[in-house]
Structure formats: C-alpha cells, structure tokens
Amino acid sequence: MLTTITVKGMMAAMKKTNPSFLNGVPELLVLRLLARREMYGYQIVEEIRAQTGEALSFGEGCIYPYLHYLEAEKQVSSRRQEVEGRNRNYYKLTARGRKRLDELTTEWKRVTTGVALLMEEEHA
Amino acid sequence: MRDFIETLRRRLVELGCPTSQVRRLVREVADHREDLKHAALADGLPEVGAETRADVQLGDPLALAEQLMVTLRRSSWWGRHSVIGFGVVPLLAFPVLWLLLLILELAAGFALGYGWDPKKLPAAGNPVGIHHLGMAALCAHYIAIALVTLLFCWLARRSAVSLKWMVTACTICSVYALFVQASIKPHSFAVGVSWTPHWIEAAIPLLIASAIYFFQRRTRQRFREKVVV
C-alpha cells in the first residue's frame, strides 16, 4: 500500500536536500495523472493501480486528505460536478502544480538514471 | 452504506477532525464507496455482494478514520511538527507577537482618537487623561494576549492536532501573560517583564482554551447527532 509512502511524500515537500528514494512519488503520480485530465478520487486510485500494473496503490479513501493537501498547496483545484446523476469532486492541475510536476519529474529522472547506472555496473 | 459512513463520520468527529473537513471527507469517501459498489455491480455481483465488496475494499471504518486523521495532520506543518509548533514556537513567538500587536493597537487607537496630534494627547499634568490612556493601554494589553492565544488555538484547530497541543500553547501564553506588562504613566510608556504576577492577564489564555474546548464539545455533540451524509 502507498499510504505510508504518501506520508513521506508530503514530508518531502518540506525538505530541500537529500530526499529519500521514494519521497515525492505519490505526489508525482497524482500530479502526472491530473496533468492529463481532471479526475475524481476513485479514478485516480484506479488509474494508479492499473497503470503501475498494480505494483502501487493508494489505500482506498486515503487519497482524499492527500488531495486536500495538494489543494491547500494550490497545486490542484477542485470543483463539484454532477455527472450522470452523481455528484463528484473533480480535481485538476494548476500552474503551480504543473511547475511542481516538472521539478518532481526532473528529480525522478535523475534518481532513476543513477540507480540504472549502478545496476548496469553490477551486471557488467 | 449508512452504517459504514456513519461510523466513519462519528469516529472522525471523536478524533477532533474539523467539522468542515468531516463533511468533505465523508462526502468523498461515500462517493468513493458508491464507485466501488458500481464497479462490483459491473463485475456481475448482486447488490448485497457489491456493497460487501465495497466495504471490504474500504476496510474498517474506524481504521480508515484513523488513517484519514493521520494524513490530515501530516498535511500541514503544524500537524507534522506539533512539539515545535505548539511547544517551542509559542515560547519564541509570544513576546514578539504580543509586542507587535500592542504597538499596532495603540497606534490604531492614537490614530483614531487623537490623529497623531501631540497637542491633543493628554498632558502629564492631566490625571483624568492619563488614567484614560492607561486604561486604553491595559485594554490593548489584554487584547494582544487574547489575539496571540487565539492564533495558536486557530492553528491547532486547523491542523487537527489533539487538544493537548492547544492546551500546551495556551499554558505557555498564560505563563507569559502572568509576567509581561504594559503601562502608561506620566512621561513614560513601559513595556516589559514584571515579577509581580498578573493573574487577570494569565487567566485570559486559559479562559479562551476552556471556551474553545466547550464550544468544540458542543459542536461535536450536535454534529454527532446529525444523520446527514
């Protein structure tokens, strides 16, 4: 479950140096999904599960405080909308969220490149 | 459906989650449960089976409430660093904030009442004027203590930390209020620390903490009784 990682991910927002390996991953995943289109909580949980081959998953229901945190940080905005007779809170990325996504993507690529280099060296 | 959501809502209220957050979290979890149920129905499960699967996927509502509260607390700096935020920051911030507010209040008072005209300020030889000015300074002193205390109470409430942290911050404010003083006398405006305890000032933060505690308790009782999702 990604719940514990979520907590660390939020902590990472405060840290400026030496982020641990998985810090910021939930944030990256959620922002990445919302960069494509606006989504509601259930959709986000399902998309993460499906698109990571069920390797990663949010605890059902635990995504909401996290989304509220991102909203408080003005990285996402939300609106209540009725679709097919059902009301849902839709979340979408803001300009600040997009900037944060770029930062996290750069950081993630840097980390994965470093890990890949190390793994290749071990195999060689 | 109602049982799961009701249990979740009651537990969130018991854990001290702000009521606005409770409404929103419960509404979104209820939506989420509906989505899980619809997915189960789409998989061919009957109504009861779909509801059961949705409940199983969401897990124990009490545990979910605890998880939601942990995440909620950790989503703010004050919630993550409660010891620093409500044990250390008030120690450092109270004197600064109190003095700043006191100066602002007095400045606003003089600006409104006297228009910064020194000729209109009561002369040192006018005991009535000096008395009024002294009373104004004392009121500003009380208000500054109350505002600093309210600030920490608001932060505690907003970050959904446990009551002990609000009480800790209020106690620190109370201890400071016991010794800080502001007074106006002829030819002098004194701000500082006095070893003579000021019990009325010290009571202000504690009264505020008590009032907030009883207000929260009443709100929770009312909110708990509602059966609206």
Contacts between the chains, C-beta under 8 A, distances in Angstrom:
chain1	res1	chain2	res2	distance
A	3	B	67	6.4
A	3	B	71	7.7
A	6	B	71	6.6
A	7	B	70	7.2
A	7	B	71	6.8
A	7	B	74	5.3
A	10	B	74	5.7
A	10	B	75	6.0
A	10	B	80	7.8
A	11	B	74	7.3
A	11	B	80	6.8
A	14	B	77	6.8
A	14	B	80	7.6
A	40	B	31	7.3
A	41	B	28	5.8
A	41	B	31	7.3
A	41	B	32	5.6
A	42	B	31	7.1
A	42	B	32	5.0
A	42	B	35	3.9
A	42	B	36	7.3
A	45	B	32	7.8
A	59	B	59	7.6
A	59	B	64	8.0
A	59	B	67	6.3
A	60	B	32	6.6
A	60	B	36	7.0
A	60	B	57	5.2
A	60	B	58	4.9
A	60	B	59	7.0
A	60	B	64	8.0
A	61	B	29	4.8
A	61	B	32	5.8
A	61	B	58	5.6
A	61	B	59	7.9
A	61	B	64	5.2
A	61	B	67	7.6
A	61	B	68	6.9
A	62	B	64	7.6
A	62	B	67	5.3
A	62	B	68	6.7
A	62	B	71	5.9
A	64	B	24	7.8
A	64	B	25	5.7
A	64	B	28	4.7
A	64	B	29	6.7
A	64	B	32	7.7
A	64	B	68	7.1
A	65	B	25	7.0
A	65	B	68	5.5
A	65	B	71	3.8
A	65	B	72	4.6
A	65	B	75	5.8
A	66	B	71	6.1
A	66	B	75	7.2
A	68	B	21	7.5
A	68	B	24	7.3
A	68	B	72	7.5
A	68	B	75	6.7
A	69	B	71	7.7
A	69	B	75	3.5
A	69	B	76	7.8
A	72	B	75	6.9
A	72	B	76	7.5
A	86	B	31	7.3
A	86	B	34	7.0
A	87	B	31	7.2
A	88	B	31	5.7
A	89	B	27	7.8
A	89	B	28	5.8
A	89	B	31	7.3
